[in-house]
């Protein structure tokens, strides 16, 4: 093996190494490190951050982020009324210990890992999250899947569904695990980022070039070459090279002999008929990728990428943004914080559950999303919480919970979890109708029409059956009670005085058709911006 480091990439690695000596000590908790570095930057910028969010906002935000749904009215009431100074920590631990945490985190990871495909590895991810498998183990299992192992069943679809387009596989694996989009270096050296040359793209492609879909099962050839042409018309043979510039000597980087091709064809056909994966080759290129990516001198990309992605999910903006542009010309907003978190993740065995807990326990995470003093600071300063659109699954599950009779959710422990899981399952079909939010989110025309005049919304969420919210409202004679219950069930909070007066006035004016009036109120709150976002 020999090493070639492009100038800017080398400087980036050296800078990170130099910063390591200046980081906070490793005995600090994750939330302490976050608040130290974020507050330090705010002090330098002379910015006073937004205050901490109120209890209602905190429990709603945490429940959505950790379990993918709004809290029940009973959960909100218990949290708000509690005087326990450690109630937020206990709430986080309760949510993270729940089956809902496993389901939601598996869904989030599935969506991000399978982006660009029509497939899913949610079953595999749900088992991985339930066992809290280390992230480096998940990486290994997805890149080197073993379909004979029940614990990793389905993992091969991560690569298999990309095997017909190896350029796509190269780019998407690099984005998912290393936070680097090298696709712009496929046809030429990156025009804007000096870090990425064609050698990097085709060097990364060399790890996947021998991967094939063998009749519905993943396979890897023993040998094969990657060749490309530069913009100057020079034909080159790629070297197996990681993003840092480290070049690997691989015996499989050659043209297979005719005899080898014949034997391999026979072997692949045998396994194709049996619908089993052929044994891994003696010199697996993908095994080389796993090995080099997790080496002490190379693993910064791997650790920093997942830290940044989880940060972006919970804070609404990455420490490096966009999350697939981690390179020397797009430095992190808080470089020491990113390095500290990556170091901590590695030191604790790539434990994403531990990292998640620390991210949501910080004061920076719990700030109010309201900014009362003019133009809010830039999002990369994290002075005020970002308002984030709900994902399709969060929205669908929350719609189901918000329109269920809250009395039927006055449960605890396993009973509540089973009830919630049933509601989530019944909402998954509706989630398929909602677009996944992008960076510049706007409610789509399709979603607007669906909620404005879609018969499915009326049938699924505005029924007045006895076990539904509207069914409960029919039993109430006092409009003050109606207004209070609607707000606490749908928006997870009591109405402000002016809201209560306006909605009560609306209901009073329609005393001749109370059921229809109440349905319109529920519909208005469900389709409003407050319900649509995690704030």
C-alpha positions as CSV (number, residue, x, y, z in Angstrom):
1,X,0.0,0.0,0.0
2,X,1.2,3.5,-0.7
3,X,-0.4,6.9,0.1
4,X,-1.2,9.9,-2.1
5,X,-2.8,12.9,-0.5
6,X,-4.2,15.8,-2.6
7,X,-2.9,19.0,-1.2
8,X,-6.2,20.4,0.3
9,X,-7.3,17.1,1.6
10,X,-3.9,16.6,3.3
11,X,-4.2,20.0,4.9
12,X,-7.7,19.2,6.1
13,X,-6.5,16.0,7.8
14,X,-3.5,17.8,9.4
15,X,-5.8,20.6,10.7
16,X,-8.1,18.1,12.3
17,X,-5.2,16.3,13.9
18,X,-3.9,19.6,15.2
19,X,-7.3,20.5,16.7
20,X,-7.5,17.2,18.5
21,X,-5.0,18.5,21.1
22,X,-7.1,21.6,21.8
23,X,-10.5,19.9,22.2
24,X,-12.5,19.7,25.4
25,X,-11.5,16.7,27.4
26,X,-13.3,13.5,26.6
27,X,-14.8,13.2,30.1
28,X,-17.4,15.9,29.2
29,X,-20.9,14.7,28.4
30,X,-22.1,15.2,24.8
31,X,-24.6,17.9,25.8
32,X,-22.0,19.8,27.7
33,X,-19.6,19.8,24.7
34,X,-22.4,20.9,22.4
35,X,-23.4,23.8,24.6
36,X,-19.8,24.9,25.3
37,X,-18.9,25.2,21.6
38,X,-22.3,26.6,20.4
39,X,-22.3,29.2,23.2
40,X,-18.7,30.0,22.6
41,X,-19.5,30.9,18.9
42,X,-22.5,32.9,19.9
43,X,-20.4,34.9,22.4
44,X,-17.9,35.6,19.6
45,X,-20.7,36.8,17.4
46,X,-22.2,38.9,20.2
47,X,-25.6,37.1,19.9
48,X,-27.9,36.3,22.8
49,X,-29.7,33.1,21.9
50,X,-33.4,32.4,22.1
51,X,-34.6,31.3,25.6
52,X,-35.4,27.7,26.3
53,X,-38.7,26.4,24.9
54,X,-41.6,25.8,27.2
55,X,-42.6,22.4,28.5
56,X,-45.3,21.8,25.9
57,X,-42.9,22.5,23.0
58,X,-40.2,20.4,24.5
59,X,-42.3,17.3,24.9
60,X,-43.8,17.7,21.4
61,X,-40.4,18.2,19.8
62,X,-38.8,15.3,21.6
63,X,-41.7,12.9,21.0
64,X,-41.7,13.8,17.3
65,X,-37.9,13.5,16.9
66,X,-37.5,10.3,19.0
67,X,-40.7,8.4,18.2
68,X,-42.1,10.0,15.1
69,X,-45.4,11.2,16.5
70,X,-47.0,13.9,18.6
71,X,-47.5,13.1,22.3
72,X,-50.9,12.2,23.7
73,X,-52.8,14.7,25.8
74,X,-52.1,12.5,28.8
75,X,-48.4,12.5,28.2
76,X,-48.3,16.3,27.8
77,X,-50.4,16.8,30.9
78,X,-48.1,14.5,33.0
79,X,-44.9,16.3,31.7
80,X,-46.2,19.8,32.2
81,X,-47.5,19.2,35.7
82,X,-44.4,17.4,36.9
83,X,-42.1,19.4,39.2
84,X,-39.3,16.9,38.9
85,X,-36.1,18.9,37.9
86,X,-34.9,15.8,36.0
87,X,-38.1,15.3,34.1
88,X,-36.6,16.1,30.6
89,X,-33.8,13.5,31.1
90,X,-36.4,11.0,32.2
91,X,-38.7,11.8,29.2
92,X,-35.8,11.3,26.8
93,X,-34.9,8.0,28.4
94,X,-38.5,6.8,28.4
95,X,-39.0,7.7,24.7
96,X,-35.7,6.1,23.7
97,X,-36.6,2.9,25.6
98,X,-39.9,2.6,23.8
99,X,-40.7,0.4,20.8
100,X,-41.7,3.6,19.0
101,X,-38.1,4.8,19.1
102,X,-37.0,1.7,17.3
103,X,-39.7,2.0,14.7
104,X,-39.1,5.6,14.0
105,X,-35.3,5.5,13.9
106,X,-35.4,2.5,11.6
107,X,-37.7,4.4,9.3
108,X,-35.5,7.4,9.3
109,X,-32.4,5.4,8.6
110,X,-34.1,3.4,5.9
111,X,-35.2,6.5,4.1
112,X,-31.8,8.0,4.2
113,X,-29.9,4.9,3.2
114,X,-32.2,3.9,0.4
115,X,-32.6,7.4,-1.1
116,X,-32.5,7.1,-4.9
117,X,-33.9,3.6,-4.9
118,X,-37.4,2.2,-4.9
119,X,-36.5,-0.4,-2.2
120,X,-36.4,-0.7,1.5
121,X,-34.2,-2.3,4.2
122,X,-36.4,-1.2,7.0
123,X,-36.7,-4.8,8.4
124,X,-33.0,-5.1,8.7
125,X,-32.7,-1.6,10.2
126,X,-35.4,-2.3,12.7
127,X,-33.5,-5.3,14.0
128,X,-30.3,-3.2,14.0
129,X,-31.8,-0.3,15.9
130,X,-33.5,-2.7,18.4
131,X,-30.1,-4.2,19.2
132,X,-28.4,-0.9,19.1
133,X,-25.8,-2.3,16.7
134,X,-22.8,0.0,16.4
135,X,-22.7,2.1,13.2
136,X,-19.5,0.6,12.0
137,X,-21.1,-2.9,12.3
138,X,-24.1,-1.6,10.3
139,X,-21.7,-0.3,7.7
140,X,-19.9,-3.6,7.5
141,X,-23.2,-5.6,7.3
142,X,-24.5,-3.4,4.4
143,X,-21.3,-3.5,2.4
144,X,-20.5,-7.2,3.1
145,X,-24.0,-8.6,3.7
146,X,-24.6,-12.2,4.8
147,X,-28.0,-13.3,3.7
148,X,-27.7,-16.6,5.5
149,X,-27.7,-14.8,8.9
150,X,-31.2,-14.0,10.1
151,X,-30.0,-10.9,11.9
152,X,-28.7,-9.4,8.6
153,X,-31.5,-10.6,6.3
154,X,-32.4,-8.0,3.7
155,X,-29.2,-6.0,4.1
156,X,-28.0,-7.0,0.7
157,X,-30.7,-4.9,-0.9
158,X,-28.7,-1.8,0.0
159,X,-26.2,-2.6,-2.7
160,X,-28.1,-5.0,-4.9
161,X,-30.7,-2.4,-5.9
162,X,-27.9,-0.1,-7.0
163,X,-25.9,-2.8,-8.8
164,X,-27.2,-2.0,-12.3
165,X,-25.6,1.5,-12.1
166,X,-22.1,1.4,-10.5
167,X,-21.6,5.1,-10.9
168,X,-24.8,5.6,-8.9
169,X,-23.7,3.1,-6.3
170,X,-20.3,4.8,-5.9
171,X,-21.8,8.2,-5.4
172,X,-24.6,7.2,-3.1
173,X,-22.5,5.0,-0.8
174,X,-20.0,7.8,-0.6
175,X,-22.7,10.2,0.4
176,X,-24.4,7.9,2.9
177,X,-21.3,6.8,4.8
178,X,-18.7,9.5,4.2
179,X,-20.7,12.7,3.6
180,X,-19.0,13.2,0.3
181,X,-20.6,13.5,-3.1
182,X,-17.9,12.7,-5.6
183,X,-20.3,12.4,-8.6
184,X,-19.1,15.7,-10.0
185,X,-15.6,14.2,-10.5
186,X,-16.9,11.4,-12.7
187,X,-16.4,13.2,-16.0
188,X,-13.6,15.6,-14.9
189,X,-11.8,16.9,-11.9
190,X,-14.3,18.7,-9.7
191,X,-14.6,22.3,-11.1
192,X,-15.1,23.9,-7.7
193,X,-13.5,21.6,-5.1
194,X,-9.8,20.9,-5.5
195,X,-10.1,17.9,-3.2
196,X,-11.9,15.7,-5.7
197,X,-10.3,14.5,-8.9
198,X,-11.4,11.9,-11.3
199,X,-8.9,9.6,-9.6
200,X,-11.1,9.8,-6.5
201,X,-14.3,8.9,-8.2
202,X,-12.9,6.0,-10.1
203,X,-10.7,5.0,-7.1
204,X,-13.9,4.7,-5.1
205,X,-15.7,3.0,-7.9
206,X,-13.0,0.3,-7.9
207,X,-14.4,-0.9,-4.6
208,X,-17.7,-1.6,-6.2
209,X,-16.9,-2.4,-9.8
210,X,-16.9,-6.2,-9.3
211,X,-20.3,-6.1,-7.6
212,X,-23.3,-7.5,-9.5
213,X,-26.9,-8.4,-9.1
214,X,-26.8,-12.2,-9.9
215,X,-30.5,-12.8,-10.7
216,X,-31.9,-11.2,-7.5
217,X,-29.0,-11.9,-5.2
218,X,-25.8,-9.9,-4.6
219,X,-22.5,-11.2,-5.8
220,X,-18.9,-10.0,-6.2
221,X,-16.5,-11.1,-8.9
222,X,-12.9,-12.1,-8.1
223,X,-11.2,-9.7,-10.5
224,X,-11.9,-6.7,-12.7
225,X,-10.5,-3.4,-13.8
226,X,-11.9,0.2,-13.9
227,X,-10.8,2.3,-16.8
228,X,-11.7,5.9,-17.6
229,X,-10.7,8.7,-19.9
230,X,-9.6,12.1,-18.7
231,X,-10.9,15.4,-20.2
232,X,-7.6,15.5,-22.2
233,X,-8.4,12.2,-23.8
234,X,-5.9,10.2,-21.8
235,X,-7.0,6.6,-21.0
236,X,-6.3,5.6,-17.5
237,X,-6.6,2.5,-15.3
238,X,-8.1,3.4,-11.9
239,X,-6.3,2.6,-8.7
240,X,-8.3,1.4,-5.7
241,X,-8.2,4.7,-3.7
242,X,-10.1,5.9,-0.7
243,X,-11.3,9.5,-0.3
244,X,-8.3,10.5,1.8
245,X,-6.0,9.5,-1.1
246,X,-4.8,6.2,0.4
247,X,-4.2,3.8,-2.5
248,X,-4.6,0.1,-1.9
249,X,-2.7,-2.7,-3.7
250,X,-5.4,-5.2,-4.6
251,X,-4.7,-8.5,-6.4
252,X,-8.1,-8.4,-7.9
253,X,-7.4,-5.2,-9.9
254,X,-6.7,-7.1,-13.1
255,X,-8.4,-8.7,-16.1
256,X,-9.7,-12.2,-15.2
257,X,-8.5,-15.0,-17.3
258,X,-10.8,-16.9,-19.6
259,X,-10.7,-19.9,-17.3
260,X,-11.6,-17.8,-14.3
261,X,-14.5,-16.2,-16.2
262,X,-15.8,-19.7,-17.1
263,X,-15.6,-21.0,-13.6
264,X,-17.2,-17.9,-12.2
265,X,-20.0,-18.0,-14.7
266,X,-20.8,-21.6,-13.7
267,X,-20.6,-20.7,-10.0
268,X,-22.9,-17.7,-10.4
269,X,-25.4,-19.7,-12.4
270,X,-25.6,-22.4,-9.7
271,X,-26.3,-19.8,-7.0
272,X,-28.7,-17.9,-9.3
273,X,-30.8,-21.0,-9.6
274,X,-30.6,-21.6,-5.9
275,X,-31.3,-18.0,-5.2
276,X,-28.3,-17.8,-2.8
277,X,-25.3,-15.5,-2.8
278,X,-22.1,-16.9,-4.1
279,X,-19.3,-17.0,-1.5
280,X,-17.2,-13.9,-1.2
281,X,-14.1,-13.8,-3.4
282,X,-10.7,-14.4,-2.0
283,X,-9.9,-10.7,-2.6
284,X,-13.1,-8.8,-1.9
285,X,-12.9,-5.2,-3.1
286,X,-15.7,-4.2,-0.8
287,X,-13.9,-5.8,2.2
288,X,-11.0,-3.5,1.3
289,X,-13.3,-0.5,1.5
290,X,-14.6,-1.5,5.0
291,X,-11.1,-2.1,6.2
292,X,-9.6,1.2,5.0
293,X,-12.6,3.3,5.9
294,X,-12.4,2.2,9.6
295,X,-8.6,2.6,10.0
296,X,-7.5,5.1,12.7
297,X,-6.0,7.4,10.1
298,X,-8.9,7.2,7.7
299,X,-12.1,6.9,9.8
300,X,-12.7,10.7,10.3
301,X,-14.8,10.8,7.2
302,X,-16.9,7.9,8.4
303,X,-17.5,9.2,12.0
304,X,-17.9,12.9,11.0
305,X,-20.5,12.0,8.3
306,X,-22.9,10.3,10.6
307,X,-22.5,12.8,13.4
308,X,-23.3,15.6,10.9
309,X,-26.3,13.8,9.5
310,X,-27.8,13.2,12.9
311,X,-27.1,16.7,13.9
312,X,-28.9,18.0,10.8
313,X,-31.9,15.8,11.5
314,X,-32.3,17.0,15.1
315,X,-31.2,20.6,14.6
316,X,-32.5,21.3,11.1
317,X,-29.1,22.4,9.8
318,X,-25.8,20.5,9.6
319,X,-22.6,21.5,11.2
320,X,-21.5,21.0,7.6
321,X,-24.2,21.9,5.1
322,X,-25.2,20.4,2.7
323,X,-24.6,17.1,4.5
324,X,-23.1,15.6,1.4
325,X,-20.5,18.3,0.9
326,X,-17.8,17.6,3.5
327,X,-14.6,18.9,2.0
328,X,-12.0,21.6,2.6
329,X,-13.8,24.3,0.8
330,X,-17.0,23.8,2.8
331,X,-15.7,23.9,6.4
332,X,-18.0,23.1,9.4
333,X,-19.6,26.0,11.3
334,X,-18.1,24.6,14.5
335,X,-15.1,22.5,13.6
336,X,-14.0,21.7,17.1
337,X,-17.5,20.6,18.0
338,X,-17.6,18.2,15.0
339,X,-14.2,16.8,15.8
340,X,-15.1,16.4,19.5
341,X,-18.4,14.6,18.6
342,X,-16.6,12.3,16.1
343,X,-13.9,11.5,18.6
344,X,-16.5,10.7,21.2
345,X,-18.5,8.5,18.8
346,X,-15.4,6.5,18.0
347,X,-14.3,6.2,21.6
348,X,-17.7,4.8,22.5
349,X,-17.9,2.2,19.8
350,X,-20.0,4.1,17.3
351,X,-23.0,4.0,19.6
352,X,-25.7,6.1,17.7
353,X,-28.2,5.8,20.5
354,X,-25.8,7.4,22.9
355,X,-25.0,10.1,20.4
356,X,-28.7,10.8,19.8
357,X,-29.4,11.1,23.6
358,X,-26.6,13.6,23.9
359,X,-27.8,15.7,20.9
360,X,-31.3,16.1,22.3
361,X,-30.3,16.8,25.9
362,X,-28.4,19.9,25.0
363,X,-29.7,23.4,25.7
364,X,-29.0,24.3,22.1
365,X,-31.5,21.6,21.0
366,X,-34.1,22.9,23.5
367,X,-34.1,26.6,22.4
368,X,-37.4,28.2,21.5
369,X,-38.1,28.5,17.8
370,X,-39.4,32.0,18.3
371,X,-37.1,34.9,17.6
372,X,-38.5,38.2,19.0
373,X,-35.6,40.6,18.1
374,X,-35.8,41.3,14.4
375,X,-34.1,39.2,11.8
376,X,-33.0,35.8,13.3
377,X,-29.3,34.9,13.1
378,X,-28.0,32.6,10.4
379,X,-29.1,29.0,10.9
380,X,-25.5,27.7,11.3
381,X,-25.2,29.6,14.6
382,X,-28.0,27.5,16.3
383,X,-29.1,30.5,18.3
384,X,-32.8,29.7,17.7
385,X,-34.5,26.3,17.0
386,X,-35.2,25.6,13.4
387,X,-38.8,24.9,12.4
388,X,-38.8,21.6,10.5
389,X,-41.5,20.0,8.4
390,X,-42.8,16.7,9.5
391,X,-41.8,13.7,7.4
392,X,-44.6,11.8,5.7
393,X,-44.6,9.1,8.5
394,X,-44.5,11.7,11.3
395,X,-47.4,13.6,9.7
396,X,-49.5,10.5,9.1
397,X,-49.0,9.0,12.6
398,X,-49.6,12.4,14.2
399,X,-52.8,12.9,12.2
400,X,-54.1,9.5,13.4
401,X,-53.2,10.2,17.1
402,X,-54.7,13.8,16.9
403,X,-58.0,12.5,15.7
404,X,-58.4,9.6,18.1
405,X,-60.6,10.0,21.2
406,X,-58.0,11.0,23.8
407,X,-59.8,9.0,26.4
408,X,-58.8,5.8,24.6
409,X,-55.1,6.9,24.9
410,X,-55.2,7.2,28.7
411,X,-53.0,4.1,28.9
412,X,-49.5,3.4,30.2
413,X,-46.7,1.1,29.4
414,X,-47.2,-1.8,27.0
415,X,-50.9,-1.0,26.5
416,X,-50.1,2.5,25.3
417,X,-47.3,1.2,23.1
418,X,-49.6,-1.4,21.4
419,X,-52.3,1.2,20.9
420,X,-49.8,3.7,19.3
421,X,-48.3,1.0,17.1
422,X,-51.7,0.1,15.8
423,X,-52.5,3.7,15.0
424,X,-49.1,4.1,13.2
425,X,-49.7,1.0,11.1
426,X,-53.1,2.2,10.1
427,X,-51.5,5.5,9.0
428,X,-48.7,4.2,6.8
429,X,-50.8,4.0,3.7
430,X,-51.6,7.7,4.0
431,X,-47.9,8.5,4.5
432,X,-47.3,7.3,1.0
433,X,-49.4,10.2,-0.4
434,X,-47.1,12.8,1.2
435,X,-43.8,14.0,-0.4
436,X,-40.6,13.7,1.6
437,X,-39.5,17.2,2.5
438,X,-36.4,18.7,0.9
439,X,-34.2,21.5,2.0
440,X,-36.5,24.2,0.6
441,X,-39.7,22.7,1.8
442,X,-43.0,24.0,0.5
443,X,-46.4,22.2,0.8
444,X,-46.9,20.5,-2.6
445,X,-49.9,21.2,-4.8
446,X,-50.8,17.5,-4.4
447,X,-50.8,17.7,-0.6
448,X,-52.8,21.0,-0.6
449,X,-55.5,19.4,-2.8
450,X,-55.5,16.2,-0.7
451,X,-56.2,18.1,2.5
452,X,-58.5,20.7,0.9
453,X,-60.9,18.3,-0.8
454,X,-59.6,14.8,-0.5
455,X,-62.2,12.3,0.4
456,X,-59.6,10.2,2.1
457,X,-58.8,12.8,4.7
458,X,-62.5,13.0,5.6
459,X,-62.8,9.3,5.9
460,X,-59.6,8.6,7.7
461,X,-59.3,11.6,10.1
462,X,-62.7,13.3,10.3
463,X,-64.9,10.4,11.2
464,X,-67.2,10.9,14.2
465,X,-67.1,7.2,15.3
466,X,-67.2,6.7,19.0
467,X,-63.4,6.0,19.2
468,X,-62.5,9.2,17.4
469,X,-62.0,12.8,18.5
470,X,-65.1,14.0,16.7
471,X,-67.1,11.2,18.3
472,X,-65.9,12.4,21.7
473,X,-66.8,16.0,20.9
474,X,-70.4,15.0,20.1
475,X,-70.8,14.1,23.7
476,X,-69.8,17.5,25.0
477,X,-72.5,20.2,25.4
478,X,-70.3,23.1,26.4
479,X,-68.3,24.8,23.6
480,X,-65.7,25.9,26.1
481,X,-64.9,22.3,26.7
482,X,-65.0,21.5,23.0
483,X,-62.4,24.2,22.3
484,X,-60.1,23.2,25.1
485,X,-60.2,19.5,24.2
486,X,-59.6,20.1,20.4
487,X,-56.5,22.3,21.1
488,X,-55.0,19.9,23.6
489,X,-55.6,16.9,21.4
490,X,-54.5,18.3,18.0
491,X,-52.0,21.0,18.9
492,X,-50.8,19.4,22.2
493,X,-51.4,22.7,24.1
494,X,-54.3,24.7,25.6
495,X,-55.7,27.5,23.4
496,X,-54.6,31.1,24.0
497,X,-57.5,33.3,25.2
498,X,-57.9,35.0,21.8
499,X,-57.9,31.6,20.1
500,X,-60.5,30.2,22.5
501,X,-62.7,33.3,22.0
502,X,-62.5,33.1,18.2
503,X,-63.2,29.4,17.9
504,X,-66.0,29.5,20.5
505,X,-67.6,32.3,18.6
506,X,-67.4,30.3,15.4
507,X,-69.1,27.3,17.1
508,X,-71.8,29.5,18.8
509,X,-72.7,31.0,15.4
510,X,-73.3,27.5,14.0
511,X,-75.3,26.1,16.9
512,X,-77.8,24.8,14.4
513,X,-75.2,22.4,12.9
514,X,-72.7,21.7,15.7
515,X,-71.3,18.5,14.3
516,X,-70.3,20.1,11.0
517,X,-68.9,23.2,12.8
518,X,-66.7,21.0,15.1
519,X,-65.5,19.0,12.1
520,X,-64.4,22.3,10.4
521,X,-62.5,23.4,13.5
522,X,-60.6,20.1,13.8
523,X,-59.9,20.2,10.0
524,X,-58.6,23.8,10.3
525,X,-56.1,22.9,13.1
526,X,-55.0,19.7,11.4
527,X,-54.2,21.5,8.1
528,X,-52.6,24.6,9.7
529,X,-48.9,25.3,9.8
530,X,-48.5,24.7,13.5
531,X,-49.5,21.0,13.1
532,X,-47.5,20.6,9.9
533,X,-44.1,21.5,11.5
534,X,-41.9,20.4,14.4
535,X,-41.1,23.7,16.0
